[in-house]
Structure formats: C-alpha cells, structure tokens
Amino acid sequence: MSEWLISLEGTEAGQQVALFLALSAALLHAVFGALQKGRHDPWLSRGAIDFCYGAMAAPIALFVTPWPEPHMWIIFAGVFFIHAGYKLLQALAYERGAYTVVYPVVRGTGPLFTVIAAWLIFNETYSATQWLGVAVLVSGIFGLAIYNLIHVKLDRETLVPALWLAVATGGFVALYTTYDAYGIRATANPFTFLAWFFFLDGLLMPVLALRRWRHMAVRPALKPLMLRGLIGAFVAYGSFGSVMLATRIGKVGQAAVLRETSPVFAALIGWLVLKETVGPRRIALMSLIALGAIIVQLGA
C-alpha cells in the first residue's frame, strides 16, 4: 500500500487521489468536530477520542509499521507540541461558543495561511484562478461566521472570547497542516508517520480529561463517553489520515483548501444533528464555500 501511494507522488493520478482524500477529510472533520462539541463537554469528548485512537495505534506503531528513522524523533516532538496547542485552544473555543460560529472561523483562518506557508516552504505555485477560488472559499467561510455571530443566540456572553480563540486555533490549523506535511514527507513509509502520530498524539488529552472528570460534581457515565470516543477515533483516522496522505502525494495548499469545505458539512450536521437553525442565507454562504473549492480544483 505504501509503495503504491509513493508511486503516485507528482502524477496526475496522484492529484486525483489527493482530491478524493482531501474531500473525504472535509466530511469526516466536520463529523469529528461535532463529536467533540455536540451537547457534551469538549474536554471529555476529546480525551475519550484521543485515548481510543492512541491505544489502537500503539501496537501498529510498535509492532507493525517500520520504525521511524532517527531524524524523525525531533519531528515527532514538534508534531506533539503543535497539536497539543491546537487541541487546547479548540477545546477552550468550543467551551465558550456555539459550534456553528466557532467552527467556520477556525476552518476559515487555516487555508489562507496554509497556502502561503506551502508557497514559502514547499515552493508550491498557484494559478490566478486558484487564488480566486481561495478568496471565494475563505469569503464564504467568514461570511458564514459573521452571519452566525449576528443570529446565533447561544453563548452570547462568551462569544467574543470564543471568536478570538477560534482565530488562534485557525493559526494552529495552518501550522499543523504545514508541519505534518513536512513530517510525512520526511519518512520513507507514510504509514510509519501516521501510526506514530496517532500513538503520540493520544497521550495528552486523556490525562487532562480524566483530571477534569474526577473534579466534576456530576460525572458523566464512562461507557457512553468511551463509545463516543471509539467512534471519534475511527473518524479521526479517516479525517487526519486522509489529509496527511493527500499532502504527501499532492499539493499541501490545495489539500488544505479542499479540506476547508468542511464548514458546509458542519452546518448540515449542526442543523440535522445538533438542531441549530439553518436558513437560506447560510445555505447561500455554504454554496459559496463549495464554489470556491470547485474553482480551486478547476484552476489546477
């Protein structure tokens, strides 16, 4: 499997596979965000998810995939701390703001910075049409966030801090997307990177979540929490794994932009699952996001 993926790097077929992986990551990331936010404590949800995907990844990392090359350990240290910062900021934002407000801001801040970083670090170039697509997509995402800011009534007293946290989280999205792309390209076997990523990334949040759970006056039942964590773990494998593989065989910036169609799926989840209101204006803004992604792909 790894040899087949590596053979796709820089090819037209590789670009098509990267497109599929990035769009799959968009859908699954929206599901992942809803699982973490939902109607539950975001710290406990994330802790359960990370525990499950870390525990499942451990035997694969230790006994199945080839061990990382010596130079990879410093890269994994960077991955751990960058993702720790991202998750802490995201949990704080979800704790203070409605999902349909916070999520678009997080996802809208990331792709523009990622495209610029990919240009500076990986020497990726984009056509004028693709830059137009990026502008359209980001405009739709921030338009959706502004509309939600005006109309969403939940958590109004903590909404401004939530938005600042969401912007900071978006900065970390750009940072981890670029850094993870660098990491997965630095090892011979991409599945080695993925296995060790999930193993190491699952170490922090379960500790914080357990501490929080122990200090709660009313502790949520562990069985449904861990079941949600198990489901979230498989979604995380598909979401984060897909976009990382997409950045290995395709362009980092393009994969990041296509993944940011996730607010479209997030708004649908917020409407269908979380019972948050979706009107014609929000549908129009979601269509703008999708249009931006289409323009980016056509510009390729």
N, C-alpha and C positions, 0 to 999 in steps of 0.2 A: 504493500500500500504506500509506504513512504517513498519507494523508488518511483512509483507511478506519479505521485504528486511532484516530486523533484523534477521529473522529466517534463512536466507541464510549465515550468518556470520560463517566462518570457515568450510563450507561444500564444497563438490565437485561441487554441483550446483552453489554455490556462486562464485567459481572460474571461472566457465564458463560465468556467468552473468557479472562478473568483466572484463573478457576478452572482451566481446562484448561492454561493456560501455567504456573501455579504447580505443578500436579501433574506436568507434564512436566519442569519444572525439578528436582523432587524425585528422580525416577527418574534423570535424567541427572547430577545432582550426586553421587548415590551411585556411579554408574559412574566419574565423574571422580575421586572420592576414592580409589576402588580402583585406578585407573590410576596415580595419584600415589604411593600407598602400595605396594600389591602386594607383590612379592618383590624390588623394585628400590629403589635409592637415591632417596628422595623429592626430594632437591635436583636430581638429574639429570633425573628424570621431569618435574618442574615446569618446569625450564629448557627442556627439549625442547618441552613443550606450549606454553609462552609464546612461544618463538621461532616456532613454526609459526603460532599464531593471530595474533601480531603482524605477521609477514611477509605473511600473507594479507589482513589488514585494512588494511595500509598503502596499497595502490593504491585501495582503496574509499574510505578516508578522504580521500586526497589528490585523487582524480580523479572520483569517482562521486557521493558524497553532497554536499549543500551544506556549505560551510564553516561552522564554529561562529561564533556571534555573539561580539563582543568580550568580553562578560561571562562567557563560558563558559570562558575560559582559566584563570582563577583557580579555577573549579570543577574543571576537569580536574587542576590541580595538587593539590588536595585529594584527588581520587579516586586519583591515583598514589600518594601517600604513605600513605593509609589502606589500600589494597590491598597495598602493599609490606609494611606492618607485619603484616597478616593472613597473607600468604604466608610470611613469615619465621617467625612463631610456629607456623603449621601445620606447616611442614617440620620444625621442632625437635620438635614434639609427635609427629609420625609417626616421627621418627628414634628416639624413646625408648619408644614404647608400641605395643601391638597395635592394629590398625585398628579392631576391633570394640569396643575400650574407649575409644579416643581419639575416634573419630568421633561417637558419641552424645553425649558431653559437649560437644563443640564445637557440635553442632546443637541441643542442649537449652538451652544458655545463651542462644543468639541470639534465639529468637522472643519470649520474655517481655520482654526489653529492647526489642526492636523494636516490639512492640505499645505499650509505654509511650511510647517515643520518637515513634511515629506519632500518639499521642494528644496529646502536648505540641507537636509541630512542625506536624502537618497537621490538627489538630483532629478526628481520627477518633474516632468513638464506637463502642462495642461493647455488645451486649446482655448480660444476665446469663448467658444460655445460651452465648454465645460465650466469655465469661470462663471458664465451666465447662469448655468444650472446650479452651481454652488450658491450664487446670490439669491436665486429664486427659492431654493430649498431652505436656506437659512432665514430668508424673509418670512416664509410660511411658518417656520417653527417659532420664531419670535413673535410673529403676529398672533399665533395661537396662544402663546404665553401671555401676551398683553390682553387679549380678549378674555382669557381665563382670569387674569388678575382683576379685571373690571367686574366680571359677572359671578365668579365663584364666591360663595358666602361662607364656606368652611374656613376655619383657622385664620380669620381676618386679622386678629390681633398679633399674630406672629408671622404674617405673610411677608413683610419686608425683610426680616432676617432670613426667612426661608429662601427668598429670591437671591440674596447675596450669597448664601451658602450654595445655592444651585449654580450660580455663576462660577464660584470657586471649584465646585465639583466638575463642571464642564471643562475647566482648565486642566484638571487631573485626568479627565477622559482623553483629552488631546495628548497629554504627557504619556499615559499608559499605552495608548494606541501606537504611538510612535516608538516608544521604548520596547514594547512587546514585539513589534515588527522587527526591530533591530535584533532582539534576542532570538526569535525563532529563525532568523536568517543566519545567526552566528553558529548554529549547531548543525551537524551533518544530518541528524534524524529529527524532523519536526515533531514527531510524537514523543521523543525524549523531552523536548521542551514542554509540551502540553502536559505530560504526566507529572513532571516535577513542578510545573507551575501550579496545578490544582492541589498537589500534595502540600507544597509550602504555603500557598495562599489560604489553605484551610486551617492554619494554626492559630491565628489571632482572634478572629471574631467569636469562635465558640467560647473562649476564655472570658471575653467581655460579656457575652450573652449570659453565661452561667452566673457570673457575679451579679448581673442585673436581675436575673430570675430569683436568685436567693434573697435579694433585698426587697422584693415586691411584697406588698401587703396581701394581695390576692394573686397567687401564682397560677399562670395558665397550665392546663394539663399538658404533660410532656408528649403523650402519644400522638395527638393531632398535630402538635408543633413539629415533631420529628417526621411525621408523614409529609407535612408541607415541605420540610427541609429536603426530604428524599426526592420529591417531585421537582423541587427547585434545583437540586443538584444535577439531574438529568437535563433540565432546561439550560443550566449554566454550561454544561459540557457542549451542548449544541450551539449556544449563543457565542460564548467567548472562544470556544474551539474553532467554530466556523470562521469568525472574522480573523483570527490569528492565521489560520491556514490561507485565507484569502490574501492576507498581506504577504505571505511567503511566496505565493505563485503569481500575484498580480500587483497592481499599484496600491501603495499604502493609502494615499489620499483618496483615491476613488473608492476603495473598500470602505473607508471611514464615512464618506459622503452617503453611499448607498445604504450603509447600516443605519444612518440617521433618518431613514424613512420610518423608523420605529415609533415616533410620536403619532403617526397615523394609526398604527396598530394599538398604541397605548390609549388613544382617545376612544377607539372602539371598545377596548377592554374596560376602560373607565365607565363607558355608557352601558355596556351589556352586563358586566360582572359587578362593578362597584356602584352601579346605579347613579352615576354622575351625569348631569344633563349635557346633551349634545344637540346643538341647533344648526340651522342652515349656514350661518356664518362660519362656524367651526368646521363644518363639512367642506366649505369653500377653501378654508385655510389648509385643511388636510390635503385637499386636491392640489393646492399649490406646492406642498411638500413633495407629493408624488410626481408632479410635473417637473420639479427641479431635478429629481433623481433621473427621470427619463431623459431630460436634456443632457445631463452629465454623461449618461451612457451613450446617447446618440453622438455626442461630441467626441467620443473615443474612436 
